[in-house]
Structures are given as structure tokens and as C-alpha cells.
Amino acid sequence: QVQLVESGGGLVQAGGSLRLSCSASGRTFSMYAVAWFRQAPGKEREFVAAISASGGTTNYADSVKGRFTISRDNAKNTVYLQMNSLKPDDTGAYYCAAALFRTVQAMEKGGDYWGQGTQVIVSS
């Protein structure tokens, strides 16, 4: 079992940056792939980025490539999402999800464990 808690959301102007954190409980977090998803008001949840259990492999949605970076620190049981050059279209609730022994490609479909989300608002 893994419990996930997101933090770091907030209000930022277009062109600005934010770093989201996904903190996990459990001693086996290093065995879990983790992904970030987001959901804008009135829209379906969409995949943003994923990272493998070891941190050696990543996967990004085309809409965030070159602007967002996912990373992890297994010693701290934390996954990060560094978001640069933010756009109003990046606004939404951001969720992290984790799954045991799943590829970063398979994480595009979701995880087995989810956090409660953190809100990101990008003003124009």
C-alpha cells in the first residue's frame, strides 16, 4: 500500500514556474513507477509525465515536453514535477499516481494509488 500526498500548487503568471511534489508513505516506494496527471475544469483527466521506479526512464505528454521535468528522490520517497514556461492551458488539478512494476508507457493509463491533488492556476 502506498499513500500519496501532492503539494506545491498555487497561482502563477504565464511564463512562470512551479515545482510540485508527490510524497509517499511506505518502505517500498522505490519499486513504484509514478506519474502526474492533470484535470482542467470541464475536461477529462490527462496524462502529463511518468517516471520509472529507478528514475532512469521518463515519459512526457507532447504538450509539456521541453517545459516540464519529472524526477524522483527515492531516499525521500518523493517525486517532483518541475514546471517551467507555464501557460494558461496548464491550469488544473494535478494528481500523482503510483503503480508497482509498471512501465512509464503503461502509466499513461493511470496508477493503482492516487493522491488527492493540488491546484495549479496559471494567469494570462
All heavy atoms as an XYZ file, in Angstrom:
926
protein
N       0.835     -1.195      0.000
C       0.000      0.000      0.000
C       0.866      1.241      0.000
O       1.888      1.301      0.683
C      -0.887      0.005      1.245
C      -2.046     -0.966      1.174
C      -3.315     -0.310      0.687
O      -3.399      0.900      0.659
N      -4.294     -1.100      0.291
N       0.462      2.215     -0.777
C       1.171      3.490     -0.856
C       0.161      4.613     -0.697
O      -0.908      4.580     -1.309
C       1.899      3.636     -2.208
C       2.511      5.026     -2.333
C       2.985      2.582     -2.348
N       0.490      5.577      0.122
C      -0.336      6.775      0.239
C       0.436      7.947     -0.333
O       1.622      8.133     -0.028
C      -0.704      7.031      1.701
C      -1.650      5.989      2.269
C      -2.084      6.300      3.691
O      -1.307      6.820      4.483
N      -3.321      5.979      4.004
N      -0.236      8.724     -1.164
C       0.413      9.808     -1.893
C      -0.185     11.152     -1.488
O      -1.408     11.283     -1.375
C       0.230      9.607     -3.399
C       0.699      8.259     -3.956
C       0.279      8.127     -5.406
C       2.194      8.104     -3.809
N       0.675     12.142     -1.328
C       0.220     13.486     -0.984
C       0.944     14.483     -1.882
O       2.180     14.564     -1.864
C       0.501     13.826      0.489
C       0.063     15.254      0.795
C      -0.208     12.841      1.409
N       0.169     15.234     -2.655
C       0.740     16.250     -3.530
C       0.820     17.598     -2.815
O       0.006     17.896     -1.938
C      -0.111     16.429     -4.798
C      -0.293     15.201     -5.640
C      -1.548     14.427     -5.300
O      -2.048     14.591     -4.159
O      -2.042     13.669     -6.152
N       1.780     18.395     -3.227
C       1.907     19.755     -2.714
C       2.636     20.609     -3.733
O       3.207     20.075     -4.699
C       2.653     19.765     -1.379
O       3.965     19.263     -1.533
N       2.627     21.914     -3.512
C       3.383     22.814     -4.374
C       2.554     23.594     -5.375
O       3.097     24.426     -6.110
N       1.270     23.323     -5.438
C       0.433     24.061     -6.366
C       0.249     25.498     -5.933
O       0.629     25.890     -4.826
N      -0.320     26.293     -6.820
C      -0.568     27.693     -6.499
C      -0.934     28.493     -7.717
O      -1.205     27.938     -8.796
N      -0.928     29.797     -7.539
C      -1.245     30.734     -8.618
C       0.047     31.330     -9.158
O       0.884     31.821     -8.381
C      -2.141     31.844     -8.081
C      -2.468     33.009     -9.022
C      -3.247     32.518    -10.228
C      -3.236     34.091     -8.265
N       0.216     31.293    -10.467
C       1.433     31.808    -11.092
C       1.067     32.485    -12.406
O       0.083     32.098    -13.056
C       2.454     30.670    -11.307
C       1.911     29.622    -12.263
C       3.796     31.187    -11.767
N       1.848     33.470    -12.785
C       1.621     34.127    -14.067
C       2.170     33.282    -15.207
O       3.112     32.501    -15.022
C       2.280     35.499    -14.078
C       1.575     36.530    -13.197
C       2.128     37.918    -13.383
O       3.308     38.071    -13.709
N       1.304     38.930    -13.165
N       1.597     33.469    -16.372
C       2.100     32.782    -17.560
C       3.586     33.078    -17.732
O       4.033     34.216    -17.548
C       1.326     33.234    -18.789
N       4.336     32.032    -18.072
C       5.776     32.162    -18.204
C       6.534     31.822    -16.930
O       7.754     31.673    -16.963
N       5.811     31.698    -15.845
C       6.432     31.391    -14.564
C       6.673     29.908    -14.363
O       6.459     29.090    -15.266
N       7.117     29.576    -13.153
C       7.478     28.187    -12.825
C       6.873     27.772    -11.493
O       6.628     28.611    -10.616
C       8.998     28.044    -12.732
O       9.629     28.347    -13.955
N       6.642     26.484    -11.374
C       6.232     25.871    -10.121
C       6.890     24.504    -10.035
O       7.155     23.875    -11.070
C       4.711     25.683    -10.046
C       3.822     26.879     -9.703
C       2.352     26.467     -9.812
C       4.118     27.411     -8.318
N       7.104     24.039     -8.814
C       7.563     22.669     -8.618
C       6.582     21.943     -7.706
O       6.384     22.345     -6.559
C       8.966     22.610     -8.012
C       9.510     21.183     -8.008
C      10.920     21.073     -7.465
N      10.972     21.098     -6.007
C      11.974     20.612     -5.282
N      13.016     20.086     -5.892
N      11.946     20.688     -3.973
N       5.999     20.906     -8.251
C       5.082     20.071     -7.486
C       5.850     18.916     -6.860
O       6.823     18.421     -7.433
C       3.973     19.519     -8.377
C       3.164     20.538     -9.183
C       2.052     19.819     -9.943
C       2.606     21.620     -8.295
N       5.371     18.492     -5.702
C       5.954     17.341     -5.022
C       4.876     16.302     -4.762
O       3.726     16.647     -4.477
C       6.576     17.763     -3.683
O       7.632     18.679     -3.871
N       5.260     15.051     -4.850
C       4.386     13.932     -4.532
C       5.123     13.104     -3.486
O       6.096     12.416     -3.820
C       4.101     13.118     -5.787
S       3.190     11.577     -5.502
N       4.677     13.187     -2.261
C       5.332     12.484     -1.163
C       4.578     11.199     -0.869
O       3.343     11.185     -0.818
C       5.363     13.370      0.083
O       6.111     14.546     -0.170
N       5.313     10.130     -0.657
C       4.708      8.824     -0.484
C       5.084      8.187      0.839
O       6.189      8.394      1.355
C       5.127      7.903     -1.623
N       4.154      7.409      1.357
C       4.438      6.592      2.528
C       4.833      5.208      2.046
O       4.626      4.858      0.885
C       3.196      6.496      3.408
O       2.160      5.831      2.702
N       5.403      4.434      2.919
C       5.732      3.067      2.544
C       7.203      2.868      2.274
O       7.864      3.726      1.692
N       7.701      1.717      2.687
C       9.130      1.445      2.555
C       9.523      0.940      1.179
O      10.687      0.820      0.873
C       9.539      0.415      3.614
C       9.485      0.945      5.030
C       9.796     -0.145      6.033
N       8.737     -1.136      6.071
C       8.758     -2.209      6.851
N       9.799     -2.428      7.629
N       7.758     -3.064      6.836
N       8.518      0.610      0.348
C       8.817      0.046     -0.971
C       8.538      1.024     -2.096
O       8.347      0.634     -3.235
C       7.986     -1.226     -1.192
O       6.588     -0.889     -1.130
C       8.323     -2.282     -0.173
N       8.527      2.314     -1.792
C       8.212      3.310     -2.818
C       9.153      3.213     -4.000
O       8.776      3.497     -5.139
C       8.261      4.713     -2.210
C       7.911      5.807     -3.175
C       6.650      5.885     -3.724
C       8.847      6.753     -3.540
C       6.313      6.891     -4.611
C       8.534      7.768     -4.429
C       7.260      7.834     -4.960
N      10.375      2.828     -3.770
C      11.360      2.737     -4.847
C      11.025      1.655     -5.865
O      11.698      1.542     -6.888
C      12.753      2.495     -4.266
O      12.768      1.280     -3.549
N      10.000      0.862     -5.594
C       9.572     -0.166     -6.532
C       8.402      0.294     -7.412
O       7.937     -0.448     -8.274
C       9.150     -1.421     -5.754
C      10.276     -2.015     -4.930
S       9.712     -3.272     -3.779
C       9.258     -4.570     -4.925
N       7.942      1.510     -7.183
C       6.750      2.010     -7.869
C       7.099      3.022     -8.964
O       7.861      3.964     -8.722
C       5.808      2.697     -6.884
C       5.066      1.756     -5.982
C       5.702      1.179     -4.886
C       3.735      1.438     -6.216
C       5.022      0.313     -4.046
C       3.048      0.587     -5.388
C       3.694      0.019     -4.300
O       3.028     -0.838     -3.476
N       6.508      2.819    -10.129
C       6.511      3.881    -11.123
C       5.490      4.940    -10.685
O       4.493      4.620    -10.039
C       6.137      3.341    -12.499
N       5.770      6.188    -11.043
C       4.898      7.287    -10.637
C       4.605      8.176    -11.838
O       5.487      8.400    -12.688
C       5.552      8.121     -9.517
C       4.687      9.340     -9.169
C       5.770      7.262     -8.276
N       3.394      8.662    -11.895
C       3.009      9.560    -12.981
C       2.250     10.756    -12.430
O       1.655     10.689    -11.346
C       2.147      8.828    -14.007
N       2.291     11.826    -13.186
C       1.476     13.006    -12.908
C       0.377     13.102    -13.964
O       0.630     12.882    -15.152
C       2.323     14.278    -12.952
C       3.211     14.459    -11.775
C       4.524     14.109    -11.667
C       2.857     15.056    -10.519
N       5.014     14.446    -10.432
C       4.005     15.031     -9.707
C       1.690     15.619    -10.005
C       4.019     15.534     -8.405
C       1.690     16.124     -8.720
C       2.849     16.083     -7.930
N      -0.796     13.456    -13.493
C      -1.945     13.705    -14.356
C      -2.517     15.071    -13.986
O      -2.245     15.595    -12.915
C      -3.027     12.637    -14.151
C      -2.618     11.280    -14.624
C      -1.797     10.468    -13.852
C      -3.055     10.802    -15.849
C      -1.411      9.210    -14.296
C      -2.678      9.542    -16.299
C      -1.856      8.754    -15.520
N      -3.312     15.612    -14.871
C      -3.986     16.861    -14.548
C      -5.398     16.838    -15.117
O      -5.683     16.124    -16.070
C      -3.223     18.062    -15.097
C      -3.155     18.150    -16.625
C      -2.223     19.270    -17.038
N      -2.155     19.402    -18.488
C      -1.280     20.179    -19.120
N      -0.395     20.906    -18.404
N      -1.284     20.264    -20.430
N      -6.234     17.645    -14.497
C      -7.616     17.744    -14.953
C      -8.065     19.185    -14.861
O      -8.099     19.765    -13.772
C      -8.534     16.851    -14.130
C      -9.945     16.794    -14.657
C     -10.764     15.680    -14.024
O     -10.420     15.172    -12.950
N     -11.825     15.282    -14.694
N      -8.366     19.750    -16.016
C      -8.890     21.112    -16.077
C     -10.403     21.081    -15.882
O     -11.045     20.058    -16.164
C      -8.532     21.745    -17.410
N     -10.978     22.168    -15.423
C     -12.434     22.208    -15.238
C     -13.176     21.858    -16.517
O     -12.885     22.402    -17.583
C     -12.683     23.661    -14.829
C     -11.414     24.113    -14.216
C     -10.323     23.409    -14.979
N     -14.096     20.924    -16.419
C     -14.898     20.540    -17.573
C     -14.204     19.632    -18.569
O     -14.770     19.332    -19.620
N     -12.995     19.227    -18.244
C     -12.246     18.365    -19.165
C     -11.897     17.045    -18.493
O     -11.927     16.915    -17.274
C     -10.977     19.067    -19.636
C     -11.229     20.306    -20.484
C      -9.927     20.854    -21.043
C     -10.173     22.050    -21.933
N      -8.904     22.582    -22.501
N     -11.527     16.079    -19.305
C     -11.113     14.786    -18.773
C      -9.692     14.872    -18.221
O      -8.895     15.708    -18.651
C     -11.190     13.724    -19.868
C     -12.606     13.416    -20.325
C     -12.640     12.234    -21.275
O     -11.561     11.748    -21.665
O     -13.750     11.804    -21.633
N      -9.418     13.990    -17.306
C      -8.063     13.905    -16.769
C      -7.097     13.478    -17.875
O      -7.424     12.610    -18.683
C      -8.029     12.890    -15.639
C      -6.700     12.793    -14.916
C      -6.829     11.825    -13.743
N      -7.165     10.493    -14.196
C      -7.700      9.555    -13.419
N      -7.959      9.833    -12.149
N      -7.967      8.354    -13.885
N      -5.918     14.079    -17.904
C      -4.939     13.741    -18.940
C      -3.572     13.456    -18.321
O      -3.190     14.028    -17.293
C      -4.818     14.867    -19.975
C      -4.287     16.174    -19.441
C      -4.032     17.194    -20.550
O      -4.107     16.844    -21.739
O      -3.753     18.356    -20.198
N      -2.866     12.606    -18.985
C      -1.507     12.235    -18.587
C      -0.563     13.399    -18.828
O      -0.654     14.084    -19.852
C      -1.067     11.012    -19.400
C       0.394     10.694    -19.292
C       0.901     10.072    -18.172
C       1.270     11.031    -20.330
C       2.251      9.771    -18.076
C       2.614     10.733    -20.242
C       3.105     10.102    -19.116
N       0.381     13.594    -17.890
C       1.373     14.662    -18.024
C       2.782     14.087    -18.158
O       3.491     14.392    -19.118
C       1.303     15.621    -16.813
C       2.424     16.664    -16.882
C      -0.050     16.293    -16.734
N       3.180     13.265    -17.202
C       4.545     12.730    -17.213
C       4.607     11.512    -16.303
O       3.803     11.374    -15.374
C       5.545     13.783    -16.753
N       5.583     10.646    -16.568
C       5.784      9.461    -15.745
C       7.274      9.206    -15.578
O       8.090      9.593    -16.425
C       5.108      8.245    -16.368
N       7.595      8.519    -14.488
C       8.984      8.162    -14.215
C       9.021      6.740    -13.697
O       8.128      6.308    -12.946
C       9.617      9.160    -13.223
C      11.128      8.946    -13.112
C       8.942      9.089    -11.853
C      11.858     10.103    -12.439
N      10.030      6.003    -14.104
C      10.157      4.620    -13.682
C      10.560      4.526    -12.213
O      10.948      5.524    -11.595
C      11.195      3.904    -14.552
O      12.472      4.514    -14.384
N      10.480      3.315    -11.678
C      10.791      3.107    -10.266
C      12.211      3.563     -9.918
O      12.441      4.165     -8.870
C      10.599      1.641     -9.906
N      13.131      3.291    -10.805
C      14.534      3.652    -10.558
C      14.816      5.115    -10.880
O      15.841      5.662    -10.462
C      15.456      2.777    -11.397
O      15.293      3.089    -12.778
N      13.939      5.724    -11.653
C      14.171      7.089    -12.107
C      14.932      7.177    -13.410
O      15.166      8.265    -13.927
N      15.266      6.038    -13.971
C      16.091      6.036    -15.167
C      15.344      6.276    -16.467
O      15.955      6.594    -17.493
N      14.038      6.134    -16.442
C      13.229      6.300    -17.654
C      12.078      7.253    -17.375
O      11.452      7.177    -16.322
C      12.665      4.951    -18.115
O      13.737      4.017    -18.259
C      11.954      5.080    -19.455
N      11.830      8.130    -18.328
C      10.725      9.078    -18.190
C       9.872      9.080    -19.464
O      10.302      8.618    -20.523
C      11.233     10.506    -17.924
O      12.131     10.894    -18.983
C      11.959     10.590    -16.593
N       8.700      9.633    -19.332
C       7.751      9.705    -20.437
C       6.942     10.987    -20.255
O       6.511     11.280    -19.130
C       6.831      8.470    -20.408
C       5.822      8.462    -21.530
O       5.985      9.124    -22.539
N       4.756      7.697    -21.357
N       6.766     11.756    -21.328
C       6.059     13.037    -21.242
C       4.965     13.135    -22.292
O       5.115     12.640    -23.414
C       7.032     14.206    -21.461
C       8.081     14.350    -20.389
C       9.329     13.757    -20.531
C       7.829     15.091    -19.241
C      10.298     13.892    -19.553
C       8.798     15.234    -18.256
C      10.026     14.629    -18.421
O      10.987     14.775    -17.448
N       3.921     13.822    -21.937
C       2.928     14.194    -22.931
C       3.540     15.239    -23.863
O       4.375     16.050    -23.433
C       1.693     14.774    -22.248
N       3.132     15.218    -25.105
C       3.694     16.160    -26.080
C       3.482     17.610    -25.649
O       4.321     18.473    -25.923
C       3.056     15.929    -27.446
C       3.532     14.650    -28.104
O       4.574     14.106    -27.681
O       2.857     14.184    -29.042
N       2.392     17.866    -24.982
C       2.047     19.237    -24.611
C       2.989     19.836    -23.561
O       3.012     21.056    -23.386
C       0.606     19.290    -24.084
O       0.469     18.452    -22.957
N       3.767     18.997    -22.879
C       4.648     19.521    -21.829
C       6.131     19.252    -22.101
O       6.982     19.702    -21.328
C       4.269     18.954    -20.445
C       2.802     19.212    -20.146
C       4.603     17.469    -20.329
N       6.429     18.536    -23.160
C       7.834     18.230    -23.477
C       8.640     19.513    -23.632
O       8.206     20.453    -24.295
C       7.911     17.401    -24.759
C       7.628     15.931    -24.570
C       7.751     15.174    -25.884
C       7.430     13.710    -25.698
N       7.461     12.964    -26.985
N       9.798     19.521    -23.010
C      10.664     20.685    -23.086
C      10.354     21.749    -22.047
O      11.134     22.681    -21.856
N       9.227     21.633    -21.378
C       8.840     22.605    -20.345
C       8.778     21.989    -18.947
O       9.111     22.658    -17.967
C       7.472     23.225    -20.673
C       7.415     23.958    -21.996
C       6.108     24.712    -22.156
N       4.945     23.825    -22.140
C       3.948     23.928    -21.271
N       3.950     24.860    -20.342
N       2.905     23.090    -21.339
N       8.341     20.743    -18.865
C       8.199     20.061    -17.577
C       9.290     18.999    -17.436
O       9.686     18.369    -18.427
C       6.843     19.372    -17.472
C       5.660     20.307    -17.355
C       5.769     21.668    -17.565
C       4.407     19.785    -17.033
C       4.680     22.512    -17.463
C       3.307     20.616    -16.921
C       3.445     21.974    -17.147
N       9.714     18.778    -16.198
C      10.685     17.733    -15.904
C      10.228     16.955    -14.682
O       9.961     17.549    -13.627
C      12.080     18.322    -15.630
O      12.507     19.076    -16.766
C      13.081     17.201    -15.361
N      10.134     15.639    -14.841
C       9.784     14.778    -13.719
C      11.066     14.146    -13.177
O      11.957     13.771    -13.938
C       8.761     13.701    -14.137
C       8.234     12.953    -12.914
C       9.339     12.751    -15.177
C       7.043     12.036    -13.238
N      11.146     14.056    -11.863
C      12.319     13.455    -11.228
C      11.871     12.831     -9.909
O      10.739     13.041     -9.467
C      13.407     14.503    -10.992
O      12.941     15.521    -10.112
N      12.765     12.068     -9.300
C      12.423     11.445     -8.034
C      13.636     11.319     -7.143
O      14.764     11.227     -7.637
C      11.761     10.095     -8.246
C      12.618      9.008     -8.807
C      11.775      7.774     -9.190
N      11.138      7.182     -8.018
C      10.072      6.365     -8.106
N       9.551      6.074     -9.282
N       9.539      5.843     -7.009
N      13.371     11.303     -5.858
C      14.393     11.064     -4.847
C      13.858      9.931     -3.982
O      13.038     10.161     -3.075
C      14.646     12.331     -4.030
C      15.763     12.171     -3.033
O      16.117     11.016     -2.689
O      16.293     13.187     -2.576
N      14.287      8.730     -4.258
C      13.748      7.571     -3.526
C      14.154      7.575     -2.060
O      13.454      7.001     -1.222
C      14.167      6.282     -4.215
C      13.343      6.007     -5.467
O      12.256      6.544     -5.656
N      13.884      5.174     -6.339
N      15.244      8.216     -1.745
C      15.642      8.303     -0.337
C      14.651      9.158      0.458
O      14.504      8.980      1.669
C      17.044      8.894     -0.231
N      13.978     10.070     -0.244
C      12.993     10.941      0.399
C      11.555     10.521      0.078
O      10.615     11.218      0.462
C      13.207     12.395     -0.035
C      14.533     12.980      0.420
C      14.653     14.442      0.015
C      15.959     15.039      0.511
N      16.101     16.474      0.118
N      11.413      9.421     -0.659
C      10.072      8.949     -1.050
C       9.268     10.053     -1.737
O       8.075     10.241     -1.471
C       9.295      8.439      0.171
C       9.604      6.989      0.499
O      10.576      6.426     -0.012
N       8.819      6.388      1.364
N       9.917     10.767     -2.624
C       9.266     11.919     -3.246
C       9.540     11.964     -4.749
O      10.661     11.675     -5.184
C       9.748     13.235     -2.608
O       9.485     13.192     -1.201
C       9.016     14.436     -3.201
N       8.509     12.309     -5.484
C       8.613     12.562     -6.920
C       8.272     14.029     -7.154
O       7.355     14.566     -6.533
C       7.665     11.645     -7.712
C       7.585     12.080     -9.168
C       8.122     10.197     -7.613
N       9.006     14.647     -8.049
C       8.826     16.068     -8.330
C       8.374     16.285     -9.770
O       8.679     15.491    -10.656
C      10.144     16.818     -8.115
C      10.741     16.632     -6.749
C      11.762     15.706     -6.540
C      10.288     17.373     -5.670
C      12.311     15.530     -5.292
C      10.833     17.201     -4.399
C      11.844     16.271     -4.223
O      12.381     16.101     -2.977
N       7.680     17.381     -9.969
C       7.357     17.832    -11.318
C       7.723     19.306    -11.400
O       7.040     20.159    -10.832
C       5.873     17.640    -11.645
C       5.496     17.984    -13.083
C       6.128     16.973    -14.054
C       3.974     18.003    -13.266
N       8.839     19.576    -12.069
C       9.271     20.952    -12.287
C       8.578     21.474    -13.536
O       8.733     20.898    -14.616
C      10.786     21.024    -12.464
C      11.320     22.413    -12.743
C      11.139     23.359    -11.575
O      11.398     22.987    -10.435
N      10.710     24.591    -11.851
N       7.820     22.545    -13.378
C       7.037     23.088    -14.479
C       7.544     24.495    -14.799
O       7.457     25.392    -13.959
C       5.556     23.122    -14.100
C       5.010     21.782    -13.663
S       3.223     21.782    -13.408
C       3.084     22.926    -12.040
N       8.075     24.653    -15.988
C       8.597     25.942    -16.440
C       7.772     26.446    -17.622
O       7.043     25.687    -18.257
C      10.063     25.814    -16.845
C      10.953     25.391    -15.707
O      10.701     25.705    -14.535
N      12.011     24.661    -16.021
N       7.922     27.723    -17.921
C       7.224     28.335    -19.056
C       5.737     27.989    -19.038
O       5.171     27.574    -20.045
C       7.856     27.870    -20.378
O       9.225     28.200    -20.424
N       5.134     28.163    -17.896
C       3.734     27.777    -17.732
C       2.805     28.615    -18.595
O       3.043     29.807    -18.836
C       3.335     27.878    -16.261
C       3.839     26.730    -15.391
C       3.812     27.092    -13.921
C       3.026     25.477    -15.651
N       1.762     27.963    -19.051
C       0.745     28.586    -19.903
C      -0.607     28.485    -19.222
O      -0.833     27.581    -18.405
C       0.686     27.858    -21.247
C       2.002     27.742    -21.979
C       1.843     26.874    -23.223
C       3.153     26.692    -23.948
N       3.002     25.834    -25.151
N      -1.542     29.348    -19.578
C      -2.884     29.226    -19.003
C      -3.501     27.843    -19.225
O      -4.261     27.362    -18.380
C      -3.666     30.318    -19.739
C      -2.642     31.366    -20.028
C      -1.386     30.593    -20.349
N      -3.170     27.191    -20.340
C      -3.687     25.846    -20.606
C      -3.164     24.805    -19.626
O      -3.691     23.688    -19.573
C      -3.324     25.404    -22.029
C      -4.192     26.084    -23.081
O      -5.198     26.718    -22.698
O      -3.857     25.981    -24.269
N      -2.159     25.143    -18.847
C      -1.636     24.210    -17.839
C      -2.462     24.241    -16.557
O      -2.219     23.455    -15.641
C      -0.185     24.549    -17.497
C       0.758     24.350    -18.671
O       0.612     23.339    -19.386
O       1.652     25.199    -18.869
N      -3.416     25.127    -16.488
C      -4.271     25.228    -15.305
C      -5.070     23.957    -15.074
O      -5.581     23.354    -16.022
C      -5.248     26.416    -15.453
O      -4.495     27.639    -15.441
C      -6.274     26.449    -14.341
N      -5.144     23.547    -13.811
C      -5.919     22.368    -13.467
C      -5.499     21.787    -12.141
O      -4.556     22.283    -11.502
N      -6.190     20.736    -11.749
C      -5.799     19.969    -10.573
C      -4.793     18.921    -11.008
O      -5.036     18.195    -11.969
C      -7.006     19.312     -9.936
N      -3.678     18.872    -10.305
C      -2.607     17.931    -10.643
C      -2.576     16.801     -9.617
O      -2.573     17.063     -8.412
C      -1.262     18.654    -10.677
C      -1.047     19.439    -11.942
C      -1.795     20.579    -12.213
C      -0.112     19.025    -12.892
C      -1.614     21.292    -13.388
C       0.073     19.735    -14.071
C      -0.687     20.860    -14.308
O      -0.511     21.565    -15.478
N      -2.551     15.588    -10.126
C      -2.575     14.397     -9.292
C      -1.355     13.529     -9.591
O      -0.948     13.409    -10.745
C      -3.819     13.562     -9.576
C      -5.119     14.283     -9.354
C      -5.697     15.017    -10.382
C      -5.780     14.216     -8.139
C      -6.904     15.681    -10.201
C      -6.983     14.874     -7.940
C      -7.531     15.603     -8.968
O      -8.725     16.250     -8.775
N      -0.820     12.899     -8.560
C       0.194     11.881     -8.818
C      -0.433     10.510     -8.574
O      -1.377     10.370     -7.788
C       1.449     12.091     -7.979
S       1.249     11.976     -6.194
N       0.104      9.548     -9.298
C      -0.384      8.178     -9.222
C       0.808      7.241     -9.222
O       1.836      7.529     -9.841
C      -1.293      7.879    -10.405
N       0.663      6.118     -8.547
C       1.759      5.151     -8.452
C       1.268      3.754     -8.762
O       0.103      3.415     -8.511
C       2.379      5.192     -7.051
N       2.147      2.955     -9.320
C       1.830      1.563     -9.620
C       3.102      0.735     -9.507
O       4.185      1.185     -9.907
C       1.228      1.431    -11.008
N       2.936     -0.463     -9.009
C       4.074     -1.351     -8.791
C       4.497     -2.002    -10.095
O       3.673     -2.557    -10.827
C       3.671     -2.424     -7.769
C       4.756     -3.322     -7.204
C       5.774     -2.502     -6.412
C       4.129     -4.384     -6.312
N       5.800     -1.907    -10.407
C       6.372     -2.610    -11.558
C       5.639     -2.304    -12.864
O       5.353     -3.217    -13.631
C       6.366     -4.122    -11.317
C       7.188     -4.541    -10.133
C       6.714     -5.489     -9.238
C       8.431     -4.001     -9.902
C       7.470     -5.880     -8.152
C       9.203     -4.375     -8.817
C       8.716     -5.327     -7.939
N       5.345     -1.049    -13.100
C       4.662     -0.682    -14.342
C       5.609      0.174    -15.187
O       6.386      0.951    -14.659
C       3.381      0.075    -14.055
C       2.426      0.144    -15.234
C       1.041      0.531    -14.792
N       0.432     -0.458    -13.913
C      -0.763     -0.300    -13.363
N      -1.458      0.803    -13.565
N      -1.242     -1.250    -12.586
N       5.523      0.025    -16.498
C       6.368      0.825    -17.378
C       5.849      2.257    -17.455
O       4.670      2.531    -17.179
C       6.401      0.245    -18.793
O       5.107      0.418    -19.380
C       6.776     -1.237    -18.790
N       6.727      3.154    -17.876
C       6.315      4.558    -17.993
C       5.290      4.740    -19.106
O       4.493      5.672    -19.076
C       7.529      5.487    -18.213
C       8.406      5.503    -16.962
C       8.332      5.096    -19.442
N       5.311      3.834    -20.075
C       4.293      3.896    -21.121
C       2.939      3.467    -20.566
O       1.911      4.088    -20.826
C       4.683      3.019    -22.313
C       5.835      3.555    -23.147
C       7.193      3.376    -22.482
O       7.381      2.491    -21.639
N       8.136      4.224    -22.848
N       2.921      2.394    -19.795
C       1.665      1.905    -19.211
C       1.104      2.904    -18.200
O      -0.115      2.954    -17.984
C       1.897      0.558    -18.549
N       1.945      3.703    -17.585
C       1.481      4.690    -16.623
C       0.613      5.761    -17.275
O      -0.103      6.483    -16.577
C       2.649      5.342    -15.893
C       3.361      4.434    -14.910
S       2.290      3.830    -13.573
C       1.925      5.343    -12.690
N       0.635      5.878    -18.579
C      -0.232      6.847    -19.262
C      -1.708      6.542    -18.992
O      -2.566      7.417    -19.100
C       0.034      6.828    -20.766
C       1.403      7.356    -21.161
C       1.590      7.390    -22.670
O       0.594      7.257    -23.400
O       2.747      7.553    -23.116
N      -1.988      5.293    -18.631
C      -3.376      4.898    -18.401
C      -3.790      5.066    -16.944
O      -4.963      4.900    -16.605
C      -3.583      3.456    -18.852
C      -3.336      3.254    -20.338
C      -3.588      1.817    -20.761
C      -3.348      1.644    -22.256
N      -3.597      0.248    -22.699
N      -2.814      5.361    -16.076
C      -3.163      5.579    -14.679
C      -2.372      4.703    -13.746
O      -1.529      3.917    -14.171
N      -2.628      4.880    -12.449
C      -1.946      4.087    -11.453
C      -2.930      3.368    -10.552
O      -4.146      3.484    -10.709
N      -2.385      2.626     -9.604
C      -3.218      1.902     -8.654
C      -3.506      2.726     -7.404
O      -4.460      2.433     -6.671
C      -2.529      0.592     -8.256
C      -2.384     -0.356     -9.440
O      -3.252     -0.340    -10.326
O      -1.378     -1.102     -9.472
N      -2.665      3.707     -7.154
C      -2.818      4.568     -5.995
C      -2.772      6.017     -6.462
O      -1.981      6.364     -7.344
C      -1.715      4.313     -4.961
C      -1.653      2.883     -4.516
C      -0.769      1.976     -5.101
C      -2.491      2.417     -3.501
C      -0.724      0.661     -4.699
C      -2.450      1.099     -3.094
C      -1.571      0.231     -3.694
O      -1.525     -1.082     -3.296
N      -3.620      6.851     -5.855
C      -3.730      8.247     -6.261
C      -3.665      9.167     -5.047
O      -4.128      8.825     -3.965
C      -5.054      8.478     -6.974
C      -5.148      7.795     -8.303
C      -5.498      6.496     -8.521
C      -4.881      8.363     -9.578
N      -5.458      6.217     -9.869
C      -5.085      7.355    -10.542
C      -4.489      9.635    -10.013
C      -4.909      7.574    -11.916
C      -4.330      9.857    -11.367
C      -4.532      8.834    -12.304
N      -3.135     10.358     -5.289
C      -3.177     11.396     -4.273
C      -4.460     12.199     -4.403
O      -5.286     11.952     -5.276
N      -4.587     13.204     -3.537
C      -5.813     13.999     -3.510
C      -5.765     15.206     -4.448
O      -6.775     15.849     -4.698
C      -6.088     14.481     -2.082
C      -5.354     15.763     -1.675
C      -3.854     15.604     -1.538
O      -3.332     14.495     -1.488
N      -3.142     16.714     -1.465
N      -4.579     15.486     -4.966
C      -4.441     16.558     -5.943
C      -3.996     17.882     -5.364
O      -4.181     18.154     -4.169
N      -3.387     18.693     -6.203
C      -3.005     20.052     -5.839
C      -3.348     20.960     -7.014
O      -3.172     20.583     -8.165
C      -1.506     20.143     -5.471
O      -1.213     21.456     -4.990
C      -0.604     19.813     -6.648
N      -3.864     22.139     -6.720
C      -4.382     23.012     -7.755
C      -3.293     23.926     -8.307
O      -2.545     24.551     -7.551
C      -5.524     23.861     -7.191
C      -6.270     24.678     -8.232
C      -7.094     23.817     -9.151
O      -7.665     22.821     -8.747
N      -7.158     24.207    -10.418
N      -3.254     24.022     -9.622
C      -2.352     24.940    -10.314
C      -3.198     25.893    -11.156
O      -4.042     25.448    -11.933
C      -1.366     24.181    -11.224
C      -0.565     25.156    -12.085
C      -0.431     23.319    -10.388
N      -2.984     27.182    -10.971
C      -3.695     28.187    -11.756
C      -2.663     29.092    -12.412
O      -1.821     29.685    -11.726
C      -4.644     29.025    -10.884
C      -5.680     28.118    -10.213
C      -5.342     30.101    -11.720
C      -6.558     28.825     -9.203
N      -2.730     29.151    -13.732
C      -1.802     29.985    -14.486
C      -2.594     31.138    -15.095
O      -3.481     30.921    -15.920
C      -1.077     29.187    -15.585
C      -0.048     30.081    -16.285
C      -0.406     27.958    -14.994
N      -2.270     32.341    -14.679
C      -2.992     33.513    -15.182
C      -2.294     34.092    -16.406
O      -1.068     34.036    -16.519
C      -3.082     34.572    -14.088
O      -1.799     35.022    -13.720
N      -3.083     34.648    -17.300
C      -2.518     35.211    -18.532
C      -2.129     36.668    -18.351
O      -2.429     37.294    -17.354
C      -3.541     35.090    -19.654
O      -4.735     35.730    -19.306
